[in-house]
Amino acid sequence: MGITDVVIITAVAVVFALCVRSIYISNRNGCSGCDSRSVCTSRLTGRCRAADDMVRRADKALGKVSRHE
């Protein structure tokens, strides 16, 4: 086994570990998508505050009346 094989196997292992870590973090009560440290509101209400805010700001920038308020 050459040095190239070791580097590739190590890189794949690191990426795999980061993917597993991301999945684990997203399954906790925190919201990994909006970086909320409190309980994720989308799990409780079915609506994500970060996504609603993003759509509202995009509508405002485009001059549309937002229906996400």
PQR file of N, CA, C, O and H, with PARSE charges and radii, in Angstrom:
ATOM      1  N   MET A   1       0.855  -1.169   0.000 -0.4000 1.5000
ATOM      2  CA  MET A   1       0.000   0.000   0.000 -0.0000 2.0000
ATOM      3  C   MET A   1       0.899   1.230   0.000  0.5500 1.7000
ATOM      4  O   MET A   1       1.776   1.376   0.851 -0.5500 1.4000
ATOM      5  N   GLY A   2       0.669   2.098  -0.956 -0.4000 1.5000
ATOM      6  CA  GLY A   2       1.490   3.292  -1.094 -0.0000 2.0000
ATOM      7  C   GLY A   2       0.967   4.458  -0.284  0.5500 1.7000
ATOM      8  O   GLY A   2      -0.093   4.377   0.337 -0.5500 1.4000
ATOM      9  H   GLY A   2      -0.044   1.979  -1.648  0.4000 1.0000
ATOM     10  N   ILE A   3       1.714   5.534  -0.298 -0.4000 1.5000
ATOM     11  CA  ILE A   3       1.345   6.742   0.442 -0.0000 2.0000
ATOM     12  C   ILE A   3       0.066   7.350  -0.106  0.5500 1.7000
ATOM     13  O   ILE A   3      -0.725   7.911   0.653 -0.5500 1.4000
ATOM     14  H   ILE A   3       2.575   5.600  -0.803  0.4000 1.0000
ATOM     15  N   THR A   4      -0.151   7.247  -1.421 -0.4000 1.5000
ATOM     16  CA  THR A   4      -1.362   7.779  -2.028 -0.0000 2.0000
ATOM     17  C   THR A   4      -2.593   7.051  -1.499  0.5500 1.7000
ATOM     18  O   THR A   4      -3.617   7.675  -1.220 -0.5500 1.4000
ATOM     19  H   THR A   4       0.491   6.791  -2.037  0.4000 1.0000
ATOM     20  N   ASP A   5      -2.491   5.731  -1.362 -0.4000 1.5000
ATOM     21  CA  ASP A   5      -3.609   4.957  -0.827 -0.0000 2.0000
ATOM     22  C   ASP A   5      -3.928   5.365   0.604  0.5500 1.7000
ATOM     23  O   ASP A   5      -5.097   5.488   0.970 -0.5500 1.4000
ATOM     24  H   ASP A   5      -1.660   5.224  -1.588  0.4000 1.0000
ATOM     25  N   VAL A   6      -2.915   5.572   1.400 -0.4000 1.5000
ATOM     26  CA  VAL A   6      -3.110   5.974   2.791 -0.0000 2.0000
ATOM     27  C   VAL A   6      -3.778   7.343   2.867  0.5500 1.7000
ATOM     28  O   VAL A   6      -4.685   7.548   3.673 -0.5500 1.4000
ATOM     29  H   VAL A   6      -1.965   5.472   1.103  0.4000 1.0000
ATOM     30  N   VAL A   7      -3.340   8.266   2.042 -0.4000 1.5000
ATOM     31  CA  VAL A   7      -3.920   9.612   2.029 -0.0000 2.0000
ATOM     32  C   VAL A   7      -5.390   9.554   1.607  0.5500 1.7000
ATOM     33  O   VAL A   7      -6.226  10.215   2.223 -0.5500 1.4000
ATOM     34  H   VAL A   7      -2.603   8.099   1.387  0.4000 1.0000
ATOM     35  N   ILE A   8      -5.717   8.791   0.588 -0.4000 1.5000
ATOM     36  CA  ILE A   8      -7.101   8.690   0.109 -0.0000 2.0000
ATOM     37  C   ILE A   8      -7.990   8.031   1.160  0.5500 1.7000
ATOM     38  O   ILE A   8      -9.100   8.500   1.413 -0.5500 1.4000
ATOM     39  H   ILE A   8      -5.038   8.254   0.088  0.4000 1.0000
ATOM     40  N   ILE A   9      -7.517   6.955   1.770 -0.4000 1.5000
ATOM     41  CA  ILE A   9      -8.299   6.271   2.794 -0.0000 2.0000
ATOM     42  C   ILE A   9      -8.507   7.183   4.006  0.5500 1.7000
ATOM     43  O   ILE A   9      -9.592   7.194   4.588 -0.5500 1.4000
ATOM     44  H   ILE A   9      -6.615   6.574   1.565  0.4000 1.0000
ATOM     45  N   THR A  10      -7.500   7.932   4.384 -0.4000 1.5000
ATOM     46  CA  THR A  10      -7.625   8.865   5.505 -0.0000 2.0000
ATOM     47  C   THR A  10      -8.617   9.976   5.182  0.5500 1.7000
ATOM     48  O   THR A  10      -9.430  10.341   6.032 -0.5500 1.4000
ATOM     49  H   THR A  10      -6.619   7.923   3.911  0.4000 1.0000
ATOM     50  N   ALA A  11      -8.565  10.517   3.977 -0.4000 1.5000
ATOM     51  CA  ALA A  11      -9.494  11.569   3.576 -0.0000 2.0000
ATOM     52  C   ALA A  11     -10.929  11.061   3.577  0.5500 1.7000
ATOM     53  O   ALA A  11     -11.832  11.759   4.038 -0.5500 1.4000
ATOM     54  H   ALA A  11      -7.905  10.221   3.286  0.4000 1.0000
ATOM     55  N   VAL A  12     -11.147   9.857   3.069 -0.4000 1.5000
ATOM     56  CA  VAL A  12     -12.494   9.278   3.059 -0.0000 2.0000
ATOM     57  C   VAL A  12     -12.986   9.050   4.487  0.5500 1.7000
ATOM     58  O   VAL A  12     -14.154   9.302   4.785 -0.5500 1.4000
ATOM     59  H   VAL A  12     -10.413   9.289   2.695  0.4000 1.0000
ATOM     60  N   ALA A  13     -12.120   8.581   5.362 -0.4000 1.5000
ATOM     61  CA  ALA A  13     -12.500   8.349   6.755 -0.0000 2.0000
ATOM     62  C   ALA A  13     -12.867   9.653   7.457  0.5500 1.7000
ATOM     63  O   ALA A  13     -13.819   9.689   8.237 -0.5500 1.4000
ATOM     64  H   ALA A  13     -11.171   8.376   5.121  0.4000 1.0000
ATOM     65  N   VAL A  14     -12.125  10.719   7.188 -0.4000 1.5000
ATOM     66  CA  VAL A  14     -12.413  12.019   7.796 -0.0000 2.0000
ATOM     67  C   VAL A  14     -13.751  12.554   7.296  0.5500 1.7000
ATOM     68  O   VAL A  14     -14.552  13.038   8.096 -0.5500 1.4000
ATOM     69  H   VAL A  14     -11.352  10.690   6.554  0.4000 1.0000
ATOM     70  N   VAL A  15     -14.007  12.478   6.012 -0.4000 1.5000
ATOM     71  CA  VAL A  15     -15.281  12.944   5.451 -0.0000 2.0000
ATOM     72  C   VAL A  15     -16.431  12.125   6.016  0.5500 1.7000
ATOM     73  O   VAL A  15     -17.478  12.683   6.345 -0.5500 1.4000
ATOM     74  H   VAL A  15     -13.357  12.085   5.363  0.4000 1.0000
ATOM     75  N   PHE A  16     -16.259  10.820   6.133 -0.4000 1.5000
ATOM     76  CA  PHE A  16     -17.292   9.967   6.707 -0.0000 2.0000
ATOM     77  C   PHE A  16     -17.580  10.360   8.154  0.5500 1.7000
ATOM     78  O   PHE A  16     -18.741  10.442   8.553 -0.5500 1.4000
ATOM     79  H   PHE A  16     -15.408  10.367   5.865  0.4000 1.0000
ATOM     80  N   ALA A  17     -16.539  10.602   8.936 -0.4000 1.5000
ATOM     81  CA  ALA A  17     -16.716  11.002  10.334 -0.0000 2.0000
ATOM     82  C   ALA A  17     -17.446  12.342  10.433  0.5500 1.7000
ATOM     83  O   ALA A  17     -18.299  12.516  11.303 -0.5500 1.4000
ATOM     84  H   ALA A  17     -15.596  10.536   8.612  0.4000 1.0000
ATOM     85  N   LEU A  18     -17.125  13.277   9.562 -0.4000 1.5000
ATOM     86  CA  LEU A  18     -17.813  14.568   9.566 -0.0000 2.0000
ATOM     87  C   LEU A  18     -19.281  14.430   9.176  0.5500 1.7000
ATOM     88  O   LEU A  18     -20.134  15.133   9.719 -0.5500 1.4000
ATOM     89  H   LEU A  18     -16.432  13.136   8.855  0.4000 1.0000
ATOM     90  N   CYS A  19     -19.580  13.541   8.250 -0.4000 1.5000
ATOM     91  CA  CYS A  19     -20.973  13.298   7.860 -0.0000 2.0000
ATOM     92  C   CYS A  19     -21.768  12.692   9.011  0.5500 1.7000
ATOM     93  O   CYS A  19     -22.896  13.109   9.275 -0.5500 1.4000
ATOM     94  H   CYS A  19     -18.888  12.970   7.808  0.4000 1.0000
ATOM     95  N   VAL A  20     -21.192  11.722   9.687 -0.4000 1.5000
ATOM     96  CA  VAL A  20     -21.862  11.100  10.836 -0.0000 2.0000
ATOM     97  C   VAL A  20     -22.074  12.137  11.933  0.5500 1.7000
ATOM     98  O   VAL A  20     -23.137  12.175  12.553 -0.5500 1.4000
ATOM     99  H   VAL A  20     -20.276  11.384   9.472  0.4000 1.0000
ATOM    100  N   ARG A  21     -21.079  12.973  12.175 -0.4000 1.5000
ATOM    101  CA  ARG A  21     -21.212  14.029  13.179 -0.0000 2.0000
ATOM    102  C   ARG A  21     -22.328  15.001  12.817  0.5500 1.7000
ATOM    103  O   ARG A  21     -23.097  15.407  13.688 -0.5500 1.4000
ATOM    104  H   ARG A  21     -20.215  12.943  11.671  0.4000 1.0000
ATOM    105  N   SER A  22     -22.427  15.374  11.563 -0.4000 1.5000
ATOM    106  CA  SER A  22     -23.475  16.287  11.117 -0.0000 2.0000
ATOM    107  C   SER A  22     -24.859  15.679  11.304  0.5500 1.7000
ATOM    108  O   SER A  22     -25.784  16.359  11.748 -0.5500 1.4000
ATOM    109  H   SER A  22     -21.802  15.044  10.856  0.4000 1.0000
ATOM    110  N   ILE A  23     -24.999  14.419  10.972 -0.4000 1.5000
ATOM    111  CA  ILE A  23     -26.281  13.737  11.152 -0.0000 2.0000
ATOM    112  C   ILE A  23     -26.635  13.671  12.627  0.5500 1.7000
ATOM    113  O   ILE A  23     -27.787  13.900  12.995 -0.5500 1.4000
ATOM    114  H   ILE A  23     -24.247  13.867  10.611  0.4000 1.0000
ATOM    115  N   TYR A  24     -25.670  13.364  13.473 -0.4000 1.5000
ATOM    116  CA  TYR A  24     -25.913  13.294  14.912 -0.0000 2.0000
ATOM    117  C   TYR A  24     -26.346  14.651  15.458  0.5500 1.7000
ATOM    118  O   TYR A  24     -27.294  14.729  16.240 -0.5500 1.4000
ATOM    119  H   TYR A  24     -24.734  13.178  13.174  0.4000 1.0000
ATOM    120  N   ILE A  25     -25.668  15.710  15.057 -0.4000 1.5000
ATOM    121  CA  ILE A  25     -26.002  17.049  15.543 -0.0000 2.0000
ATOM    122  C   ILE A  25     -27.385  17.473  15.062  0.5500 1.7000
ATOM    123  O   ILE A  25     -28.126  18.102  15.818 -0.5500 1.4000
ATOM    124  H   ILE A  25     -24.898  15.647  14.422  0.4000 1.0000
ATOM    125  N   SER A  26     -27.749  17.151  13.839 -0.4000 1.5000
ATOM    126  CA  SER A  26     -29.046  17.568  13.318 -0.0000 2.0000
ATOM    127  C   SER A  26     -30.203  16.817  13.961  0.5500 1.7000
ATOM    128  O   SER A  26     -31.339  17.288  13.906 -0.5500 1.4000
ATOM    129  H   SER A  26     -27.148  16.641  13.224  0.4000 1.0000
ATOM    130  N   ASN A  27     -29.948  15.667  14.566 -0.4000 1.5000
ATOM    131  CA  ASN A  27     -31.011  14.903  15.212 -0.0000 2.0000
ATOM    132  C   ASN A  27     -31.245  15.318  16.655  0.5500 1.7000
ATOM    133  O   ASN A  27     -32.186  14.833  17.283 -0.5500 1.4000
ATOM    134  H   ASN A  27     -29.025  15.284  14.611  0.4000 1.0000
ATOM    135  N   ARG A  28     -30.426  16.190  17.192 -0.4000 1.5000
ATOM    136  CA  ARG A  28     -30.659  16.691  18.545 -0.0000 2.0000
ATOM    137  C   ARG A  28     -31.749  17.746  18.495  0.5500 1.7000
ATOM    138  O   ARG A  28     -32.287  18.024  17.423 -0.5500 1.4000
ATOM    139  H   ARG A  28     -29.661  16.584  16.682  0.4000 1.0000
ATOM    140  N   ASN A  29     -32.086  18.339  19.634 -0.4000 1.5000
ATOM    141  CA  ASN A  29     -33.155  19.333  19.693 -0.0000 2.0000
ATOM    142  C   ASN A  29     -32.776  20.651  19.053  0.5500 1.7000
ATOM    143  O   ASN A  29     -33.658  21.463  18.773 -0.5500 1.4000
ATOM    144  H   ASN A  29     -31.649  18.113  20.505  0.4000 1.0000
ATOM    145  N   GLY A  30     -31.505  20.896  18.812 -0.4000 1.5000
ATOM    146  CA  GLY A  30     -31.087  22.132  18.177 -0.0000 2.0000
ATOM    147  C   GLY A  30     -31.365  22.115  16.688  0.5500 1.7000
ATOM    148  O   GLY A  30     -31.509  21.051  16.085 -0.5500 1.4000
ATOM    149  H   GLY A  30     -30.788  20.237  19.040  0.4000 1.0000
ATOM    150  N   CYS A  31     -31.437  23.271  16.113 -0.4000 1.5000
ATOM    151  CA  CYS A  31     -31.704  23.391  14.684 -0.0000 2.0000
ATOM    152  C   CYS A  31     -30.374  23.624  13.982  0.5500 1.7000
ATOM    153  O   CYS A  31     -29.808  24.711  14.092 -0.5500 1.4000
ATOM    154  H   CYS A  31     -31.320  24.135  16.603  0.4000 1.0000
ATOM    155  N   SER A  32     -29.875  22.654  13.281 -0.4000 1.5000
ATOM    156  CA  SER A  32     -28.559  22.792  12.673 -0.0000 2.0000
ATOM    157  C   SER A  32     -28.572  23.718  11.468  0.5500 1.7000
ATOM    158  O   SER A  32     -27.540  24.297  11.127 -0.5500 1.4000
ATOM    159  H   SER A  32     -30.335  21.771  13.191  0.4000 1.0000
ATOM    160  N   GLY A  33     -29.718  23.869  10.818 -0.4000 1.5000
ATOM    161  CA  GLY A  33     -29.769  24.689   9.622 -0.0000 2.0000
ATOM    162  C   GLY A  33     -29.703  26.170   9.887  0.5500 1.7000
ATOM    163  O   GLY A  33     -29.113  26.913   9.103 -0.5500 1.4000
ATOM    164  H   GLY A  33     -30.556  23.398  11.095  0.4000 1.0000
ATOM    165  N   CYS A  34     -30.301  26.622  10.986 -0.4000 1.5000
ATOM    166  CA  CYS A  34     -30.315  28.052  11.269 -0.0000 2.0000
ATOM    167  C   CYS A  34     -29.411  28.405  12.437  0.5500 1.7000
ATOM    168  O   CYS A  34     -29.392  29.554  12.878 -0.5500 1.4000
ATOM    169  H   CYS A  34     -30.780  26.019  11.623  0.4000 1.0000
ATOM    170  N   ASP A  35     -28.664  27.438  12.943 -0.4000 1.5000
ATOM    171  CA  ASP A  35     -27.710  27.653  14.025 -0.0000 2.0000
ATOM    172  C   ASP A  35     -28.383  28.146  15.293  0.5500 1.7000
ATOM    173  O   ASP A  35     -27.798  28.923  16.049 -0.5500 1.4000
ATOM    174  H   ASP A  35     -28.679  26.504  12.584  0.4000 1.0000
ATOM    175  N   SER A  36     -29.607  27.701  15.529 -0.4000 1.5000
ATOM    176  CA  SER A  36     -30.320  28.063  16.741 -0.0000 2.0000
ATOM    177  C   SER A  36     -29.824  27.201  17.897  0.5500 1.7000
ATOM    178  O   SER A  36     -29.743  25.981  17.757 -0.5500 1.4000
ATOM    179  H   SER A  36     -30.082  27.070  14.915  0.4000 1.0000
ATOM    180  N   ARG A  37     -29.500  27.790  19.003 -0.4000 1.5000
ATOM    181  CA  ARG A  37     -29.035  27.039  20.165 -0.0000 2.0000
ATOM    182  C   ARG A  37     -30.211  26.577  21.029  0.5500 1.7000
ATOM    183  O   ARG A  37     -30.043  25.709  21.885 -0.5500 1.4000
ATOM    184  H   ARG A  37     -29.566  28.781  19.117  0.4000 1.0000
ATOM    185  N   SER A  38     -31.373  27.137  20.816 -0.4000 1.5000
ATOM    186  CA  SER A  38     -32.549  26.735  21.587 -0.0000 2.0000
ATOM    187  C   SER A  38     -33.277  25.611  20.851  0.5500 1.7000
ATOM    188  O   SER A  38     -32.797  25.110  19.835 -0.5500 1.4000
ATOM    189  H   SER A  38     -31.510  27.842  20.120  0.4000 1.0000
ATOM    190  N   VAL A  39     -34.415  25.231  21.366 -0.4000 1.5000
ATOM    191  CA  VAL A  39     -35.203  24.173  20.736 -0.0000 2.0000
ATOM    192  C   VAL A  39     -35.663  24.642  19.368  0.5500 1.7000
ATOM    193  O   VAL A  39     -36.131  25.771  19.220 -0.5500 1.4000
ATOM    194  H   VAL A  39     -34.805  25.638  22.192  0.4000 1.0000
ATOM    195  N   CYS A  40     -35.535  23.794  18.381 -0.4000 1.5000
ATOM    196  CA  CYS A  40     -35.903  24.133  17.006 -0.0000 2.0000
ATOM    197  C   CYS A  40     -37.416  24.317  16.907  0.5500 1.7000
ATOM    198  O   CYS A  40     -38.172  23.402  17.235 -0.5500 1.4000
ATOM    199  H   CYS A  40     -35.155  22.876  18.501  0.4000 1.0000
ATOM    200  N   THR A  41     -37.862  25.478  16.463 -0.4000 1.5000
ATOM    201  CA  THR A  41     -39.293  25.756  16.373 -0.0000 2.0000
ATOM    202  C   THR A  41     -39.964  24.989  15.252  0.5500 1.7000
ATOM    203  O   THR A  41     -41.166  24.731  15.316 -0.5500 1.4000
ATOM    204  H   THR A  41     -37.249  26.222  16.196  0.4000 1.0000
ATOM    205  N   SER A  42     -39.216  24.621  14.229 -0.4000 1.5000
ATOM    206  CA  SER A  42     -39.849  23.913  13.115 -0.0000 2.0000
ATOM    207  C   SER A  42     -40.305  22.527  13.526  0.5500 1.7000
ATOM    208  O   SER A  42     -41.263  22.003  12.957 -0.5500 1.4000
ATOM    209  H   SER A  42     -38.240  24.831  14.177  0.4000 1.0000
ATOM    210  N   ARG A  43     -39.647  21.924  14.492 -0.4000 1.5000
ATOM    211  CA  ARG A  43     -40.086  20.615  14.978 -0.0000 2.0000
ATOM    212  C   ARG A  43     -41.390  20.731  15.751  0.5500 1.7000
ATOM    213  O   ARG A  43     -42.206  19.810  15.740 -0.5500 1.4000
ATOM    214  H   ARG A  43     -38.869  22.350  14.954  0.4000 1.0000
ATOM    215  N   LEU A  44     -41.586  21.860  16.420 -0.4000 1.5000
ATOM    216  CA  LEU A  44     -42.783  22.037  17.230 -0.0000 2.0000
ATOM    217  C   LEU A  44     -43.958  22.602  16.436  0.5500 1.7000
ATOM    218  O   LEU A  44     -45.099  22.181  16.626 -0.5500 1.4000
ATOM    219  H   LEU A  44     -40.922  22.608  16.429  0.4000 1.0000
ATOM    220  N   THR A  45     -43.680  23.551  15.549 -0.4000 1.5000
ATOM    221  CA  THR A  45     -44.752  24.256  14.849 -0.0000 2.0000
ATOM    222  C   THR A  45     -44.885  23.871  13.387  0.5500 1.7000
ATOM    223  O   THR A  45     -45.906  24.159  12.763 -0.5500 1.4000
ATOM    224  H   THR A  45     -42.753  23.893  15.395  0.4000 1.0000
ATOM    225  N   GLY A  46     -43.884  23.235  12.838 -0.4000 1.5000
ATOM    226  CA  GLY A  46     -43.912  22.896  11.422 -0.0000 2.0000
ATOM    227  C   GLY A  46     -43.429  24.023  10.527  0.5500 1.7000
ATOM    228  O   GLY A  46     -43.465  23.897   9.303 -0.5500 1.4000
ATOM    229  H   GLY A  46     -43.054  23.001  13.345  0.4000 1.0000
ATOM    230  N   ARG A  47     -42.976  25.131  11.120 -0.4000 1.5000
ATOM    231  CA  ARG A  47     -42.466  26.275  10.356 -0.0000 2.0000
ATOM    232  C   ARG A  47     -41.088  26.635  10.866  0.5500 1.7000
ATOM    233  O   ARG A  47     -40.854  26.665  12.075 -0.5500 1.4000
ATOM    234  H   ARG A  47     -42.946  25.234  12.114  0.4000 1.0000
ATOM    235  N   CYS A  48     -40.183  26.907   9.959 -0.4000 1.5000
ATOM    236  CA  CYS A  48     -38.818  27.272  10.323 -0.0000 2.0000
ATOM    237  C   CYS A  48     -38.689  28.790  10.285  0.5500 1.7000
ATOM    238  O   CYS A  48     -38.945  29.420   9.259 -0.5500 1.4000
ATOM    239  H   CYS A  48     -40.372  26.883   8.977  0.4000 1.0000
ATOM    240  N   ARG A  49     -38.284  29.374  11.425 -0.4000 1.5000
ATOM    241  CA  ARG A  49     -38.145  30.835  11.489 -0.0000 2.0000
ATOM    242  C   ARG A  49     -37.082  31.345  10.539  0.5500 1.7000
ATOM    243  O   ARG A  49     -37.251  32.406   9.938 -0.5500 1.4000
ATOM    244  H   ARG A  49     -38.076  28.862  12.259  0.4000 1.0000
ATOM    245  N   ALA A  50     -35.998  30.618  10.392 -0.4000 1.5000
ATOM    246  CA  ALA A  50     -34.920  31.062   9.514 -0.0000 2.0000
ATOM    247  C   ALA A  50     -35.376  31.086   8.056  0.5500 1.7000
ATOM    248  O   ALA A  50     -35.063  32.024   7.322 -0.5500 1.4000
ATOM    249  H   ALA A  50     -35.861  29.756  10.880  0.4000 1.0000
ATOM    250  N   ALA A  51     -36.109  30.064   7.638 -0.4000 1.5000
ATOM    251  CA  ALA A  51     -36.608  30.016   6.263 -0.0000 2.0000
ATOM    252  C   ALA A  51     -37.652  31.098   6.029  0.5500 1.7000
ATOM    253  O   ALA A  51     -37.645  31.741   4.979 -0.5500 1.4000
ATOM    254  H   ALA A  51     -36.363  29.302   8.234  0.4000 1.0000
ATOM    255  N   ASP A  52     -38.554  31.312   6.992 -0.4000 1.5000
ATOM    256  CA  ASP A  52     -39.559  32.370   6.858 -0.0000 2.0000
ATOM    257  C   ASP A  52     -38.908  33.736   6.747  0.5500 1.7000
ATOM    258  O   ASP A  52     -39.339  34.570   5.951 -0.5500 1.4000
ATOM    259  H   ASP A  52     -38.559  30.789   7.845  0.4000 1.0000
ATOM    260  N   ASP A  53     -37.858  33.972   7.551 -0.4000 1.5000
ATOM    261  CA  ASP A  53     -37.151  35.246   7.506 -0.0000 2.0000
ATOM    262  C   ASP A  53     -36.457  35.435   6.166  0.5500 1.7000
ATOM    263  O   ASP A  53     -36.465  36.532   5.608 -0.5500 1.4000
ATOM    264  H   ASP A  53     -37.508  33.295   8.198  0.4000 1.0000
ATOM    265  N   MET A  54     -35.856  34.366   5.649 -0.4000 1.5000
ATOM    266  CA  MET A  54     -35.166  34.437   4.365 -0.0000 2.0000
ATOM    267  C   MET A  54     -36.150  34.773   3.240  0.5500 1.7000
ATOM    268  O   MET A  54     -35.859  35.621   2.396 -0.5500 1.4000
ATOM    269  H   MET A  54     -35.850  33.475   6.102  0.4000 1.0000
ATOM    270  N   VAL A  55     -37.304  34.118   3.224 -0.4000 1.5000
ATOM    271  CA  VAL A  55     -38.308  34.371   2.189 -0.0000 2.0000
ATOM    272  C   VAL A  55     -38.872  35.778   2.320  0.5500 1.7000
ATOM    273  O   VAL A  55     -39.093  36.449   1.312 -0.5500 1.4000
ATOM    274  H   VAL A  55     -37.541  33.429   3.909  0.4000 1.0000
ATOM    275  N   ARG A  56     -39.110  36.239   3.554 -0.4000 1.5000
ATOM    276  CA  ARG A  56     -39.641  37.582   3.767 -0.0000 2.0000
ATOM    277  C   ARG A  56     -38.664  38.637   3.252  0.5500 1.7000
ATOM    278  O   ARG A  56     -39.076  39.604   2.612 -0.5500 1.4000
ATOM    279  H   ARG A  56     -38.930  35.694   4.373  0.4000 1.0000
ATOM    280  N   ARG A  57     -37.362  38.454   3.532 -0.4000 1.5000
ATOM    281  CA  ARG A  57     -36.372  39.421   3.052 -0.0000 2.0000
ATOM    282  C   ARG A  57     -36.219  39.378   1.534  0.5500 1.7000
ATOM    283  O   ARG A  57     -36.002  40.415   0.907 -0.5500 1.4000
ATOM    284  H   ARG A  57     -37.028  37.668   4.053  0.4000 1.0000
ATOM    285  N   ALA A  58     -36.328  38.200   0.942 -0.4000 1.5000
ATOM    286  CA  ALA A  58     -36.252  38.092  -0.521 -0.0000 2.0000
ATOM    287  C   ALA A  58     -37.453  38.777  -1.169  0.5500 1.7000
ATOM    288  O   ALA A  58     -37.308  39.487  -2.164 -0.5500 1.4000
ATOM    289  H   ALA A  58     -36.504  37.358   1.452  0.4000 1.0000
ATOM    290  N   ASP A  59     -38.636  38.559  -0.601 -0.4000 1.5000
ATOM    291  CA  ASP A  59     -39.834  39.220  -1.125 -0.0000 2.0000
ATOM    292  C   ASP A  59     -39.713  40.733  -1.009  0.5500 1.7000
ATOM    293  O   ASP A  59     -40.107  41.462  -1.919 -0.5500 1.4000
ATOM    294  H   ASP A  59     -38.753  37.982   0.207  0.4000 1.0000
ATOM    295  N   LYS A  60     -39.167  41.208   0.113 -0.4000 1.5000
ATOM    296  CA  LYS A  60     -38.998  42.653   0.307 -0.0000 2.0000
ATOM    297  C   LYS A  60     -38.023  43.218  -0.722  0.5500 1.7000
ATOM    298  O   LYS A  60     -38.244  44.299  -1.268 -0.5500 1.4000
ATOM    299  H   LYS A  60     -38.848  40.615   0.853  0.4000 1.0000
ATOM    300  N   ALA A  61     -36.940  42.477  -0.984 -0.4000 1.5000
ATOM    301  CA  ALA A  61     -35.948  42.933  -1.955 -0.0000 2.0000
ATOM    302  C   ALA A  61     -36.518  42.969  -3.369  0.5500 1.7000
ATOM    303  O   ALA A  61     -36.114  43.795  -4.187 -0.5500 1.4000
ATOM    304  H   ALA A  61     -36.761  41.599  -0.541  0.4000 1.0000
ATOM    305  N   LEU A  62     -37.456  42.071  -3.651 -0.4000 1.5000
ATOM    306  CA  LEU A  62     -38.080  42.040  -4.961 -0.0000 2.0000
ATOM    307  C   LEU A  62     -39.303  42.929  -5.078  0.5500 1.7000
ATOM    308  O   LEU A  62     -39.904  43.031  -6.148 -0.5500 1.4000
ATOM    309  H   LEU A  62     -37.784  41.400  -2.987  0.4000 1.0000
ATOM    310  N   GLY A  63     -39.679  43.587  -3.952 -0.4000 1.5000
ATOM    311  CA  GLY A  63     -40.819  44.498  -3.960 -0.0000 2.0000
ATOM    312  C   GLY A  63     -42.155  43.780  -3.883  0.5500 1.7000
ATOM    313  O   GLY A  63     -43.176  44.351  -4.267 -0.5500 1.4000
ATOM    314  H   GLY A  63     -39.191  43.504  -3.083  0.4000 1.0000
ATOM    315  N   LYS A  64     -42.179  42.563  -3.403 -0.4000 1.5000
ATOM    316  CA  LYS A  64     -43.425  41.826  -3.274 -0.0000 2.0000
ATOM    317  C   LYS A  64     -43.944  41.920  -1.853  0.5500 1.7000
ATOM    318  O   LYS A  64     -43.181  42.159  -0.917 -0.5500 1.4000
ATOM    319  H   LYS A  64     -41.350  42.099  -3.091  0.4000 1.0000
ATOM    320  N   VAL A  65     -45.244  41.732  -1.697 -0.4000 1.5000
ATOM    321  CA  VAL A  65     -45.833  41.665  -0.374 -0.0000 2.0000
ATOM    322  C   VAL A  65     -45.616  40.258   0.137  0.5500 1.7000
ATOM    323  O   VAL A  65     -45.977  39.280  -0.517 -0.5500 1.4000
ATOM    324  H   VAL A  65     -45.864  41.539  -2.458  0.4000 1.0000
ATOM    325  N   SER A  66     -45.020  40.167   1.316 -0.4000 1.5000
ATOM    326  CA  SER A  66     -44.691  38.868   1.869 -0.0000 2.0000
ATOM    327  C   SER A  66     -45.905  38.213   2.489  0.5500 1.7000
ATOM    328  O   SER A  66     -46.670  38.853   3.211 -0.5500 1.4000
ATOM    329  H   SER A  66     -44.726  40.961   1.848  0.4000 1.0000
ATOM    330  N   ARG A  67     -46.080  36.928   2.201 -0.4000 1.5000
ATOM    331  CA  ARG A  67     -47.171  36.169   2.805 -0.0000 2.0000
ATOM    332  C   ARG A  67     -46.655  35.301   3.934  0.5500 1.7000
ATOM    333  O   ARG A  67     -47.389  34.464   4.459 -0.5500 1.4000
ATOM    334  H   ARG A  67     -45.460  36.408   1.615  0.4000 1.0000
ATOM    335  N   HIS A  68     -45.393  35.490   4.316 -0.4000 1.5000
ATOM    336  CA  HIS A  68     -44.757  34.653   5.341 -0.0000 2.0000
ATOM    337  C   HIS A  68     -44.605  35.374   6.658  0.5500 1.7000
ATOM    338  O   HIS A  68     -43.687  35.059   7.415 -0.5500 1.4000
ATOM    339  H   HIS A  68     -44.796  36.170   3.889  0.4000 1.0000
ATOM    340  N   GLU A  69     -45.449  36.308   6.961 -0.4000 1.5000
ATOM    341  CA  GLU A  69     -45.333  37.055   8.227 -0.0000 2.0000
ATOM    342  C   GLU A  69     -46.294  36.538   9.244  0.5500 1.7000
ATOM    343  O   GLU A  69     -46.338  37.044  10.365 -0.5500 1.4000
ATOM    344  H   GLU A  69     -46.195  36.564   6.346  0.4000 1.0000
TER
END
